[in-house]
Amino acid sequence: MVKPCWRIGASMERSKINPTKVDGLTWYKDLGLHTFGEFSMAMIQANSVMEDQCQIESGPLTFNNPSVQGTFVGVYDGHGGPDASRFIADNIFPKLKKFASEGREISEQVISKAFAETDNDFLNAVKKQWPTNPQMASVGSCCLAGVICNGLVYIANAGDSRAVLGRSERGGVRAVQLSVEHNANLESARQELWSMHPNDPNILVMKHRMWRVKGVIQVTRSIGDAYLKRAEFNREPLLPKFRLPEHFTKPILSADPSVTITRLSPQDEFMILASDGLWEHLSNQEAVDIVHNSPRQVSSMPKPYQIGYMPRTIC
């Protein structure tokens, strides 16, 4: 079981996890605080092993410039096992702080470097464990990260999780999608993969009425999935269903995130960050309407940015 939330205190450091409410296979927290307002969180366990992780970190985003304050949110939708999502939760935020400290600021390049090094370190961990745990090469995770800093929100995504902003307009609140998704069932993702592998006619295969990379996986970007990134893992004793019949030299999947940067305005009410388990059931506008129509009466802050997400493992 994953305890899904942290209370962020005045010390601006991760504190002990507060007790959360439990309802069957659902864990949730009604309300917590971060640097810029409030957050709520929920997780639903859909597999026998909880493969997903999520985190909130609030406070200094560098080691050497205390003026760079912000909030980091991560949603890690694991597949094939929990190893990759747990690794991301332990490593990506410290790496972001390391690279932000080098440049003394948050930037698109800083976030992309944090993704790349987290992925590379995980692939190296797979190599070390290959003799005793070869199936770790088939474990991966989508990675959605949001950073609020200096009036900007940075959304970085590798996979098919999604970030949506609720923006107040006359007559209600409009859903504004902030993230770019990478799923083979999206035309844009297929075109990107075909352009990167023009000489591989089997890079995408229709299977069970769904497009899949090499007939196996739906996402076209992820952290982990070493068997689709390094040919050295495309062999026994990896399970046959993951082994590709042909040799490859160029990584098939990428961990490079798509990053968007949005300047927040007084009309921006809240954000929702969630894995595809939520978006399979709700449209962007339906999710925003649920949050908008469920106001919380406990905050005295004038304009909180609420952050909620519901990771769910989908087989």
VOVEXKE-819025 format. One line per field, with one value per residue (C-alpha): residue in three letters; residue number from 1; y, x, z. Coordinates in steps of 0.001 Angstrom, whole numbers, plus 500000, padded with zeros to 6 digits. Last residue first. Layout:
! residues N
code	[ala,...]
pos	[NUM,...]
Y	[Y,...]
X	[X,...]
Z	[Z,...]
//
This chain:
! residues 315
code	[cys,ile,thr,arg,pro,met,tyr,gly,ile,gln,tyr,pro,lys,pro,met,ser,ser,val,gln,arg,pro,ser,asn,his,val,ile,asp,val,ala,glu,gln,asn,ser,leu,his,glu,trp,leu,gly,asp,ser,ala,leu,ile,met,phe,glu,asp,gln,pro,ser,leu,arg,thr,ile,thr,val,ser,pro,asp,ala,ser,leu,ile,pro,lys,thr,phe,his,glu,pro,leu,arg,phe,lys,pro,leu,leu,pro,glu,arg,asn,phe,glu,ala,arg,lys,leu,tyr,ala,asp,gly,ile,ser,arg,thr,val,gln,ile,val,gly,lys,val,arg,trp,met,arg,his,lys,met,val,leu,ile,asn,pro,asp,asn,pro,his,met,ser,trp,leu,glu,gln,arg,ala,ser,glu,leu,asn,ala,asn,his,glu,val,ser,leu,gln,val,ala,arg,val,gly,gly,arg,glu,ser,arg,gly,leu,val,ala,arg,ser,asp,gly,ala,asn,ala,ile,tyr,val,leu,gly,asn,cys,ile,val,gly,ala,leu,cys,cys,ser,gly,val,ser,ala,met,gln,pro,asn,thr,pro,trp,gln,lys,lys,val,ala,asn,leu,phe,asp,asn,asp,thr,glu,ala,phe,ala,lys,ser,ile,val,gln,glu,ser,ile,glu,arg,gly,glu,ser,ala,phe,lys,lys,leu,lys,pro,phe,ile,asn,asp,ala,ile,phe,arg,ser,ala,asp,pro,gly,gly,his,gly,asp,tyr,val,gly,val,phe,thr,gly,gln,val,ser,pro,asn,asn,phe,thr,leu,pro,gly,ser,glu,ile,gln,cys,gln,asp,glu,met,val,ser,asn,ala,gln,ile,met,ala,met,ser,phe,glu,gly,phe,thr,his,leu,gly,leu,asp,lys,tyr,trp,thr,leu,gly,asp,val,lys,thr,pro,asn,ile,lys,ser,arg,glu,met,ser,ala,gly,ile,arg,trp,cys,pro,lys,val,met]
pos	[315,314,313,312,311,310,309,308,307,306,305,304,303,302,301,300,299,298,297,296,295,294,293,292,291,290,289,288,287,286,285,284,283,282,281,280,279,278,277,276,275,274,273,272,271,270,269,268,267,266,265,264,263,262,261,260,259,258,257,256,255,254,253,252,251,250,249,248,247,246,245,244,243,242,241,240,239,238,237,236,235,234,233,232,231,230,229,228,227,226,225,224,223,222,221,220,219,218,217,216,215,214,213,212,211,210,209,208,207,206,205,204,203,202,201,200,199,198,197,196,195,194,193,192,191,190,189,188,187,186,185,184,183,182,181,180,179,178,177,176,175,174,173,172,171,170,169,168,167,166,165,164,163,162,161,160,159,158,157,156,155,154,153,152,151,150,149,148,147,146,145,144,143,142,141,140,139,138,137,136,135,134,133,132,131,130,129,128,127,126,125,124,123,122,121,120,119,118,117,116,115,114,113,112,111,110,109,108,107,106,105,104,103,102,101,100,99,98,97,96,95,94,93,92,91,90,89,88,87,86,85,84,83,82,81,80,79,78,77,76,75,74,73,72,71,70,69,68,67,66,65,64,63,62,61,60,59,58,57,56,55,54,53,52,51,50,49,48,47,46,45,44,43,42,41,40,39,38,37,36,35,34,33,32,31,30,29,28,27,26,25,24,23,22,21,20,19,18,17,16,15,14,13,12,11,10,9,8,7,6,5,4,3,2,1]
Y	[496568,499942,501209,504212,507609,510043,513620,516883,520197,523232,526580,528786,532332,534291,531895,531511,527838,525442,525773,523513,523838,520736,522202,523435,520095,518102,520645,520357,516578,516828,519458,517335,514311,511607,507809,507000,510298,509009,505843,507864,509239,512439,516046,518427,522127,524904,528379,530169,533483,535360,534402,531677,531900,528585,526555,523276,520450,517248,514776,512876,509336,507833,504470,502514,503167,502923,499769,497160,493406,491661,489119,491404,489908,491074,488141,485743,486552,487991,485122,485421,488301,491903,493295,494141,495894,498903,501097,498780,496113,498932,499807,502459,506027,506451,507677,505939,504601,501690,498741,495332,495142,496621,499887,499289,500587,499241,497107,493992,494536,497099,497164,500118,499907,497023,498832,499843,501925,505250,504894,508472,509630,506606,507364,510998,510109,507567,510061,512709,510212,509283,505559,505167,507179,510122,512969,516732,518516,521786,520997,523969,523164,526130,527314,528919,531535,534175,532480,530887,528626,525043,523686,520130,517901,514482,511020,509364,508977,511331,514624,517868,520667,523932,526370,529962,532652,532459,528681,525951,522688,519812,516346,513517,510301,507135,504095,501081,497443,495044,495165,494308,490851,490067,489891,487929,488350,491564,493378,495565,496201,497185,499653,501160,501543,503278,505665,506537,507203,509448,511220,511955,513098,515450,516808,517567,519470,521609,522264,523503,525906,526336,528609,528766,527096,524512,524565,523778,520742,519410,520331,518437,515473,515483,515560,512703,510181,508532,508943,507897,504694,503856,504325,502139,499252,498966,496237,495790,499261,502307,505542,508109,511373,514076,517514,520103,523336,526458,528684,529982,532706,530124,529970,527394,524026,524702,524162,525695,524859,522294,518641,516691,513028,510234,506545,503806,500039,498972,495184,493103,495554,498356,500301,503714,506792,510136,513555,517015,520170,523646,526978,528381,526796,523567,522614,519476,518626,515668,513014,509751,506043,503831,500014,499742,503227,504545,508064,509292,509537,512180,511178,512400,515695,516682,519960,523517,523943,525628,522321,520339,517490,514494,512296,508971,506223,503497,500000]
X	[496773,495661,497179,495435,496774,494139,495303,494509,496302,494472,496000,494720,493471,492565,493843,491372,490857,488387,485270,486158,484189,482852,481265,484590,486300,483560,483328,487078,486813,483860,485688,488797,486693,486140,486353,489519,490901,491026,493018,495100,497137,496153,497143,494228,494947,493065,491519,493301,491477,494051,496636,499277,501955,502095,505150,504821,507351,507190,509364,512383,512193,512205,511044,512524,516149,518329,520374,517661,517757,514668,512319,511590,511610,508810,506419,509386,510123,513599,516039,516834,517341,516387,518167,521399,519305,518856,515751,512794,513965,514778,511124,512236,510949,508350,507615,505635,502900,500794,503097,503452,502714,506099,504678,500935,497924,494683,492005,493261,496651,497478,501263,503637,507414,506712,507559,510984,512889,511238,511960,511918,509289,507119,507364,506337,503479,502198,502336,500460,497778,497012,496524,500276,500150,502391,500464,501161,500217,498506,494888,492606,489208,486830,485204,481775,479507,482092,485442,487454,490265,490548,493909,494410,497473,497507,499069,499808,503577,506488,505100,506570,504280,505893,503596,504725,504094,507617,507493,504859,506417,504418,505693,504020,506015,504765,506400,508447,509150,510240,513951,513042,512243,515966,516104,519177,521650,519959,520130,523100,521755,518336,520021,521815,518444,517125,520073,519523,515824,516440,519203,516951,513961,516083,517761,514341,513330,516468,516178,512587,513740,513884,516637,520095,521558,523565,521046,518216,520195,520584,517053,515639,517838,516555,512986,513525,515106,512897,509570,511193,512556,509162,507538,510182,510042,506246,505622,504879,503384,503815,501844,504086,502373,504734,504017,506692,505852,507972,510564,513615,514588,516515,519239,521941,520234,517518,513754,513189,509725,507082,507355,504256,504380,502757,503435,501808,502299,500114,500322,497146,496081,493458,494446,492786,494701,493425,494906,493847,495919,495885,497605,500805,503505,501585,498773,496679,493003,490702,493381,492711,493293,490938,491046,488342,487747,490814,491289,494819,497154,499793,503050,506011,507424,508944,510703,509437,509932,506543,504834,503996,501623,502499,500221,499501,500458,501166,500000]
Z	[483344,484657,487907,489351,490256,491538,491630,493354,493543,494771,493973,496759,496125,499257,501948,504826,504054,505648,503501,500599,497396,495585,492449,491085,491738,490001,487170,486529,486228,483823,481760,481293,480385,482958,483001,481058,482353,485927,485234,482776,485661,487400,487998,488613,488956,490719,490415,487583,487113,489202,486547,486374,483716,481849,480857,478960,478980,476916,478723,477341,478711,475217,473901,470989,471881,468747,468175,467643,467167,465853,467474,470435,473914,476203,475735,475919,479587,480120,480786,477934,475535,474790,477857,476020,473367,475634,475416,474865,477358,479813,480303,482815,482654,479948,476446,473701,475981,474707,475385,473732,470011,469180,470525,470810,468895,470316,468699,470526,468875,466179,465833,465960,465407,463028,459783,461162,458620,459490,463231,464603,462106,462895,466619,466176,463844,466340,469216,467204,466149,469744,470326,470740,473937,474699,476270,476258,479470,480350,479463,480153,481674,481905,485121,485196,483656,482982,483171,485972,484821,486104,484941,483695,484043,482344,482569,479240,479257,479809,481104,482369,483557,484642,486426,486603,489229,490567,491042,490653,489470,487996,487231,485320,484923,483261,484760,483776,484595,481833,482708,486319,484920,484983,488805,489913,487046,485784,489132,488235,484731,486080,488447,485440,483710,486837,486896,483235,483799,486812,484901,481933,483997,486124,482979,481478,484614,484603,480852,481218,483895,487660,488937,490495,487393,489312,492156,489746,488558,492085,493147,490158,491035,494613,493197,490737,493090,495699,493891,490613,492149,493621,490195,488552,491029,491409,488812,485116,484954,487170,487004,488706,489681,490987,492412,493226,495040,495010,496554,494687,497182,499217,496538,497324,497708,495155,495078,498517,499924,499010,498001,496981,496053,494077,493557,491523,491271,494204,494101,493689,491013,490899,494024,494026,495140,496359,497049,498163,497997,499500,499069,497597,499752,500372,502719,503053,502564,502062,502055,500267,500183,498184,498148,500822,502174,503949,505248,505587,508567,508043,506386,508353,507207,503889,504396,504212,507984,508080,507413,504304,505110,502963,500913,499278,501688,499174,500000]
//
